């Protein structure tokens, strides 16, 4: 039997993300509180930036960690917009508890290593094309958008829509509950990126207004 040795995996995450991963004591796992702390673990095999923000400064810093695996939580921005040698995943709040992680990678030689990393976290990887939103975030964002359209048209209240969706579809959350967990700005950012090619993704006016009020 072939035994795969656990590599050291350094993770930057919010408390809510740590709770979702539920692997506080996994072999080789190191938690850090700031991206600068990555530099204290230069020999690690992988770095997971679940608090990732796509900026030139962040990308330049993380690229210093290569050729180790660099995994970023980047649902909207593709690897063409961040760094071609990174691996991007769907790390939105409420999705990390899933046993399957949606991911994209442009370098085929890095996929096996990434799968090993996520197996240490009790996850399997679903490799998807490097497109904005992967699959699940696109669908959930459209559900949220449709819920805001219904709310704006006076179809029902937010509470009633949440209840109807949970009872009628067995979703874990209603669309407004889900939007709160994910973050309205994340949803609007994704919809705005997608609607550049497909107008059907245009964010509902009520969704944009509530997002602006929350800022």
C-alpha positions as CSV (number, residue, x, y, z in Angstrom):
1,X,0.0,0.0,0.0
2,X,1.3,3.5,-1.0
3,X,1.3,5.9,1.9
4,X,1.3,9.6,1.0
5,X,3.1,11.7,3.6
6,X,1.3,14.8,4.8
7,X,2.9,18.0,3.6
8,X,2.9,21.1,5.7
9,X,0.0,23.3,4.7
10,X,-0.1,26.9,5.9
11,X,-3.6,28.4,6.0
12,X,-4.7,32.0,6.4
13,X,-8.4,32.0,7.3
14,X,-11.1,33.9,9.2
15,X,-12.6,32.2,12.2
16,X,-15.8,31.4,10.3
17,X,-13.7,29.6,7.6
18,X,-11.8,27.7,10.2
19,X,-15.0,26.5,11.8
20,X,-16.3,25.4,8.4
21,X,-13.2,23.4,7.5
22,X,-13.4,21.7,10.9
23,X,-9.8,20.4,10.7
24,X,-8.1,22.3,13.5
25,X,-5.6,19.5,14.3
26,X,-5.0,17.9,10.9
27,X,-1.5,16.6,10.3
28,X,0.8,19.2,8.8
29,X,-1.8,22.0,9.1
30,X,-0.6,25.4,10.3
31,X,-2.9,28.4,10.9
32,X,-1.6,32.0,10.5
33,X,-3.3,35.3,11.2
34,X,-1.7,37.4,8.4
35,X,-0.3,36.8,5.0
36,X,3.1,38.0,6.1
37,X,3.2,35.0,8.5
38,X,3.5,32.8,5.4
39,X,7.2,33.8,5.3
40,X,7.8,32.1,8.6
41,X,7.0,28.8,7.0
42,X,9.1,29.0,3.8
43,X,9.6,25.3,3.6
44,X,5.9,24.5,3.5
45,X,4.5,22.5,0.6
46,X,1.3,24.6,0.2
47,X,-0.1,28.0,1.2
48,X,-3.9,28.6,1.3
49,X,-5.0,32.2,1.3
50,X,-8.7,32.0,2.1
51,X,-8.7,35.8,2.9
52,X,-7.3,36.6,-0.6
53,X,-7.9,40.0,-2.2
54,X,-6.9,40.4,-5.9
55,X,-4.4,43.3,-5.8
56,X,-1.0,43.6,-7.5
57,X,0.7,43.8,-4.1
58,X,-1.0,40.6,-2.8
59,X,-0.2,38.7,-6.0
60,X,3.4,39.8,-6.0
61,X,3.8,38.8,-2.4
62,X,2.2,35.4,-2.9
63,X,4.3,34.7,-6.0
64,X,7.3,34.8,-3.8
65,X,6.1,31.5,-2.2
66,X,6.2,29.7,-5.6
67,X,7.1,27.0,-6.6
68,X,5.2,25.8,-3.5
69,X,1.4,25.4,-4.1
70,X,-0.4,28.7,-3.7
71,X,-4.1,28.3,-3.4
72,X,-6.3,31.4,-3.3
73,X,-10.0,32.0,-2.5
74,X,-10.9,33.7,-5.8
75,X,-14.5,33.1,-7.0
76,X,-14.9,36.0,-9.4
77,X,-11.3,36.7,-10.6
78,X,-9.8,34.1,-12.8
79,X,-6.1,33.0,-12.9
80,X,-5.6,35.1,-15.9
81,X,-6.5,38.1,-13.7
82,X,-4.5,37.0,-10.7
83,X,-1.5,34.7,-11.4
84,X,-1.3,31.8,-13.8
85,X,0.7,29.6,-11.4
86,X,-1.8,29.9,-8.5
87,X,-4.7,27.6,-7.9
88,X,-8.1,29.2,-7.3
89,X,-11.0,27.8,-5.3
90,X,-14.5,28.6,-4.3
91,X,-13.9,29.5,-0.6
92,X,-17.0,31.6,-0.1
93,X,-18.5,31.3,3.4
94,X,-20.9,28.4,3.7
95,X,-19.1,26.4,0.9
96,X,-16.0,25.3,2.7
97,X,-18.0,22.8,4.7
98,X,-18.8,20.9,1.6
99,X,-16.8,17.7,1.0
100,X,-16.1,18.9,-2.6
101,X,-14.0,22.0,-3.4
102,X,-14.5,23.6,-6.8
103,X,-11.1,24.6,-8.2
104,X,-9.3,25.8,-11.3
105,X,-5.6,25.2,-12.2
106,X,-3.8,26.1,-15.5
107,X,-0.8,23.9,-14.8
108,X,-1.7,20.2,-15.0
109,X,1.4,19.2,-13.1
110,X,0.2,21.0,-10.0
111,X,-3.2,19.3,-9.7
112,X,-2.0,16.1,-8.0
113,X,-0.3,18.1,-5.3
114,X,-3.4,20.2,-4.8
115,X,-5.5,17.1,-4.5
116,X,-3.1,15.8,-1.8
117,X,-3.5,19.1,0.1
118,X,-7.2,19.0,0.1
119,X,-7.3,15.3,1.0
120,X,-5.5,16.3,4.2
121,X,-8.4,18.6,4.8
122,X,-10.9,15.9,4.2
123,X,-11.9,17.3,0.8
124,X,-12.0,16.1,-2.8
125,X,-11.4,18.5,-5.7
126,X,-13.7,19.1,-8.6
127,X,-11.6,20.7,-11.4
128,X,-13.4,23.2,-13.4
129,X,-12.5,25.6,-16.3
130,X,-11.0,28.9,-15.2
131,X,-14.1,30.9,-15.6
132,X,-15.7,33.5,-13.2
133,X,-17.9,32.0,-10.5
134,X,-17.2,28.3,-11.0
135,X,-20.6,26.5,-11.0
136,X,-22.2,26.6,-7.5
137,X,-21.5,30.3,-6.8
138,X,-23.0,31.2,-10.2
139,X,-26.2,29.3,-9.5
140,X,-26.5,30.6,-5.9
141,X,-25.9,34.1,-7.0
142,X,-28.7,33.9,-9.6
143,X,-31.0,32.5,-7.0
144,X,-30.2,35.4,-4.7
145,X,-30.7,37.8,-7.6
146,X,-34.1,36.4,-8.5
147,X,-35.1,36.6,-4.8
148,X,-34.3,40.3,-4.8
149,X,-36.2,40.8,-8.0
150,X,-39.2,39.1,-6.4
151,X,-38.8,41.2,-3.3
152,X,-38.6,44.4,-5.3
153,X,-41.8,43.4,-7.2
154,X,-43.7,42.8,-3.9
155,X,-44.2,39.1,-4.5
156,X,-43.5,38.3,-0.9
157,X,-41.4,39.3,2.1
158,X,-37.8,38.3,2.6
159,X,-38.7,36.0,5.5
160,X,-41.4,34.2,3.5
161,X,-39.1,33.8,0.5
162,X,-36.4,32.2,2.7
163,X,-38.9,29.9,4.3
164,X,-40.5,28.9,0.9
165,X,-37.1,28.1,-0.6
166,X,-35.9,26.0,2.3
167,X,-39.2,24.0,2.5
168,X,-39.6,23.7,-1.3
169,X,-36.1,22.9,-2.4
170,X,-34.4,21.6,0.8
171,X,-31.7,24.2,0.4
172,X,-29.7,24.7,3.6
173,X,-30.5,28.4,3.6
174,X,-33.0,30.8,2.1
175,X,-31.6,33.2,-0.6
176,X,-31.5,36.1,1.8
177,X,-29.9,34.1,4.6
178,X,-27.4,32.7,2.1
179,X,-26.6,36.2,0.7
180,X,-25.8,37.4,4.2
181,X,-23.4,34.5,4.8
182,X,-21.6,34.9,1.5
183,X,-21.6,38.7,1.6
184,X,-23.7,40.9,-0.7
185,X,-20.7,42.6,-2.2
186,X,-19.3,39.2,-3.3
187,X,-22.5,38.3,-5.0
188,X,-22.8,41.7,-6.8
189,X,-19.1,41.5,-7.9
190,X,-19.7,38.1,-9.5
191,X,-22.9,39.1,-11.2
192,X,-21.4,42.3,-12.5
193,X,-18.5,40.2,-14.0
194,X,-20.8,37.7,-15.5
195,X,-23.2,40.2,-17.0
196,X,-20.5,41.7,-19.2
197,X,-21.0,38.7,-21.4
198,X,-24.5,37.6,-20.5
199,X,-27.1,40.3,-19.6
200,X,-29.2,37.8,-17.7
201,X,-26.7,38.1,-14.9
202,X,-27.4,41.8,-14.4
203,X,-27.8,42.4,-10.6
204,X,-31.3,43.4,-9.4
205,X,-31.7,47.0,-8.5
206,X,-32.8,46.1,-4.9
207,X,-29.7,43.9,-4.5
208,X,-27.4,46.7,-5.6
209,X,-29.2,49.2,-3.3
210,X,-29.0,46.9,-0.3
211,X,-25.3,46.2,-1.0
212,X,-24.6,50.0,-1.2
213,X,-26.4,50.5,2.1
214,X,-24.2,47.9,3.7
215,X,-21.0,49.5,2.7
